[in-house]
């Protein structure tokens, strides 16, 4: 089979497809024929930096999500030919991931789905929409009566959160640091230019923080009483918040939480797809590339030539 294999820091222009063996079956694991997968920022972090750590299996096939069909269910309850998605739980780090024509996955990582969407659209869903779903409902407890501020909305996760929140009926305000991206947020009820300080300019009772610790303190100041900030993204390139004083910096009567997407469950995936089917949701896709063009896809992502989720189709 063809796959991407890396064992050292690897730039986009160094990516290539190589021939490698189809994974050997083992008990409790499922062989999936990959039909499509999304590209994620965490995979770039793996390629550029994280690959140097000892806890990464090397050489590794990257990729934390995919959609496809069951090629061989081994001794699990799945059936050959079933449509499935898979995500997280060590994919592309502890064991080989989805940048390949076939992937061998623990049964707990693989979920049956009911959807009529084509694979190139389904490929935009697993990690991005699961993260948006968990952030909005598990963490922010979003309802249709809420006003949701999405800070850093012009990213794949932001677009996913907008679609879900608007389908629910919530009021959505999106932010971007560039005026020329305002048109990308046309589904929002309001759009704000974010130059690093929004306090005093907007109030919301639910805030999805996708820029991260760089703007988190300011986001807390934008909460109305009883509101919640969910820290999910790290677009600002700052990964920790030094000297943070929760007593003084979380406003009285407000709440700060975060969503970690490493533990999807069947119940959540079923609930998410039932919502999509009921609302006739179509995921936002920036661009679809063929697998043979994955190097070009990664280069164009790095050069900011694509807005939104990039999907690779096999």
Beta strands, then each sheet from edge to edge (+ up, - down):
strand 1: 2-4
strand 2: 17-19
strand 3: 29-38
strand 4: 65-72
strand 5: 83-87
strand 6: 102-106
strand 7: 110-112
strand 8: 147-151
strand 9: 171-176
strand 10: 190-193
strand 11: 204-209
strand 12: 223-231
strand 13: 255-258
strand 14: 287-290
strand 15: 310-313
sheet 1: 1+ 2-
sheet 2: 6+ 3- 4+ 5- 7+
sheet 3: 6+ 3- 15+ 14+
sheet 4: 10+ 9+ 8+ 11+ 12+ 13+
end
